[in-house]
Amino acid sequence: MIDTRTNRWLLIALQILLAAFVLIPFFWMVSVSLKPATEPFAIPARLWPEAPTLDNYITAFRPEFRTYFVNSLVVSLSTVFITVTLGLLAAYAFSRGALLIITALMSAVVLAQMFPHSAIIIPIYKMMRAADLLNTYWALIIAYVSVTLPVAVWMLRGFLVKLPVSLEEAAAIDGAAPFRIFRDIVVPLARPGVIATAVYVLIVTWQEFLFALSFTSTRDMRTLPVGLNDFIGQYGIRYGELMASSVMVSVPVIAVFFFLQRYFVAGLTAGAVKE
Amino acid sequence: MATFADRWLLWLFLAPAIILLALFMYYPMVGTVIESFYETSFISPEPRFVGWAVYEKVVASRDFPEVVWNSIVWTLGVVVLQNVLGFFTALLLNQGLPAQGMLRAIVLLPFVLPGVVAAILWRFMYDPQLGLINSILIRAGLLENNAAWLADSSTAMAAVIFAALWKGFPFSTLIYLAALQNVDREQIEAATIDGAGPIRRLRDVVLPAIRDVVLVNVVLTTILTFNYFDLVWVLTRGGPQNATHIFPTKIFEAGFGQFRFGEAATYGVFSILVLAVLVSLYVIAQKAAVNRRGTA
């Protein structure tokens, strides 16, 4: 008990160390992105640019980047919409159906979230090729919906099982059709779960790299992660532009995440800890 | 339940998700196994059935033992470090100190950062001339000359693991923090009154209470790490001289770099087998957890 004070300072020191470990790379990314081309990198590097400028951002926001951004946006938002819709339907059935086969199917869904993407990509690639979907939005959207559905169903089901069935039963007695009960009672109540799941799907698809790299072949279909990876070759030495692009890729997800953090954290940990 | 008195409706709700998963998750698992018995190459893209020939070729190749060994080092390194750092960070965030909420938000940043961005950032951090790592180490007097962390086969793996730790530990922190918040306060207080110090409280009260979460989380991060592609590919492309080639990067290179689908699929089958072992462990861990909760 005597050393509580020292302990407290020790803990605060550890907190500062931890924050430094996490933040220094971020700080540097932003610092370099704001560095004018005239300021040298020479070691010892200056931690913060002498004359910060947005030049790198203006140069990095070139037409290709805008194309990648639009592609990422289309693919991610479509995936979020489809995954959450199909996931909610399935999760509802899984949370209310009592058949034995339902339990078995739910295990199969949970299992699928662990499948290695690199081990299933070749057959998916061949299916997309056979359907003539390679190098289209659909190849990516279909693949992304499939790989995000397992976790989405699992998260949503975690929410739905906690909702009281009595409301639905009351509505059924009043003569409401099952689909109306789902749409007008269940979906509104499941809103926090829907938001958490949507954030999860967005984070995953916005950064997805392997499928995007394998299924797109022309520049006009590339998404941001693949485009960024291409930039390494093209603008390898121009780190200022590379970092400015990186910041622009990251800001949308980071903003969404922090805005909706409490939903997401509750959604993810509720399933992970209690199941 | 009342809502699904009609079985048809139940299946209607389930059908889209089940069909998609069957077609694009389960069928491809089987498809990869089939593919591994066929040989294709850039020159002869028409698949040819060759039985176990591809397996024999892959296992006898110089690359195979390297990929296996690298995968073990990579997975063990990342999982151990990530869970240890993740756990202690969670403990630190659960002490009721000031600025805790802000620190939690900061810690979650690398988790949200897109994988490719994290990889590019760390490529830059490790850059021999311009990177911050060399700059810091030289200034601190810990290093004399610029080190090429990612281009030197003796340091590349360690460098990649360190970057993965930075990106991955927040996820473990998140899970452990939630588990810690569920630990019974009264038990901890009772132990304190009985004179147990912080280390004894951790060992005898907290750890037993969250044992199940730790077990499940370790297996889960093992599966995710073993299959992680983005970071390694962008940082090193498996190089230098195979020093960081793991299963996912090897599969991508063989399949989409060289169009040897049979070879890529064979590596895929091996990673499916590893997954099968890990999933069995996961199921056992969860069963044990449920049983323990049942008897407690």
Interface residues (C-beta under 8 A of the other chain):
Chain A: R8 L11 I12 L14 Q15 L18 A19 F21 V22 L23 I24 P25 F26 W28 M29 V32 F41 I43 P44 A45 L86 G87 L89 A90 Y92 A93 F94 R96 G97 A98 L99 I102 L105 A108 V109 L111 A112 M114 F115 P116 H117 S118 A119 I120 I121 I122 P123 I124 Y125 K126 M127 I142 A143 V145 S146 V147 L149 P150 V153 V165 E168 E169 A172 P178 F179 I181 F182 I203 W206 Q207 F209 L210 L213 S214 L224 P225 V226 L228 N229 I232 Y239 L242 M243 S246 V249 S250 V253 I254 F257 F258 Q261 V265 L268 T269 A272 V273
Chain B: M1 A2 T3 F4 D6 L9 L10 W11 F13 L14 P16 A17 I18 L20 L21 L23 F24 M25 Y26 Y27 P28 M29 V30 G31 T32 E35 T89 L92 Q95 L97 P98 A99 L103 A105 I106 V107 L108 L109 P110 V112 L113 P114 G115 V116 V117 I120 L121 W122 R123 F124 M125 D127 Q129 L130 L132 N134 S135 I138 R139 W166 P170 L174 I175 L177 A178 A179 N182 V213 V216 N217 L220 I223 F226 N227 F229 D230 W233 V234 F247 P248 I251 F252 G255 F256 F261 A264 A265 G268 V269 S271 I272 L275 L278 V279 Y282
